[in-house]
Amino acid sequence: MPQRGLNVNSETATTKVLALEDELGVDFVEVYMTVESEDVAVHISTSLIKERLVACANVNTGTRSIYEWDGVIQLENEVTIVMKTITTHVDDIVRRVKEMHSYQIPCITVTDIMHGNPEYLAWVHKQVS
């Protein structure tokens, strides 16, 4: 039975991504955030794409967030957004999201992309350049 998951040699994929980053002089990242509704997620995502700060965004509904706020455990329905971009845009993304976001302290985190499809990442670079 074939195994599920990536059908790619990780070392080769990593080497290709690192070579592409060296060639273009950029580092690729995913930006993750949560918002209160799908409408807000679409608004923020569309704005950042139009401003060429991110190449694309995946909006995922149905997230259940659990956290403590002011000493009380909160259970909230939220929407997550995962966006692809380059590190040089991260500060501008954080600034713009804070301008558009309704939360006092929005969740915005960034993760390096170490493996992936080099052709896709070249497209990401083209979209944000």
DAMOWO-V107180 format. One record per backbone hydrogen bond with DSSP energy under -0.5 kcal/mol. CO is the residue of the C=O (numbers start at 1). NH is the residue of the N-H. If there is no record, write none. Layout:
BEGIN
CO:NH ; CO:NH
END
This chain:
BEGIN
8:10 ; 9:13 ; 10:14 ; 11:15 ; 12:16 ; 13:17 ; 14:18 ; 15:19 ; 16:20 ; 17:21 ; 18:22 ; 19:23 ; 20:24 ; 21:25 ; 21:26 ; 27:87 ; 28:113 ; 29:85 ; 30:32 ; 30:111 ; 31:83 ; 32:109 ; 33:81 ; 35:79 ; 37:41 ; 38:42 ; 39:43 ; 40:44 ; 41:45 ; 42:46 ; 43:47 ; 44:48 ; 45:49 ; 46:50 ; 47:51 ; 48:53 ; 48:54 ; 49:52 ; 56:84 ; 57:59 ; 58:60 ; 58:82 ; 59:61 ; 60:80 ; 63:65 ; 63:78 ; 65:76 ; 67:74 ; 69:72 ; 72:69 ; 74:67 ; 76:65 ; 76:78 ; 78:63 ; 79:35 ; 80:60 ; 81:33 ; 82:58 ; 83:31 ; 84:55 ; 84:56 ; 85:29 ; 86:89 ; 87:90 ; 89:93 ; 90:94 ; 91:95 ; 92:96 ; 93:97 ; 94:98 ; 95:99 ; 96:100 ; 97:101 ; 106:108 ; 107:34 ; 109:32 ; 111:30 ; 112:114 ; 116:118 ; 117:121 ; 118:122 ; 119:123 ; 120:124 ; 121:125 ; 122:126 ; 123:127 ; 124:128 ; 125:129 ; 126:129
END
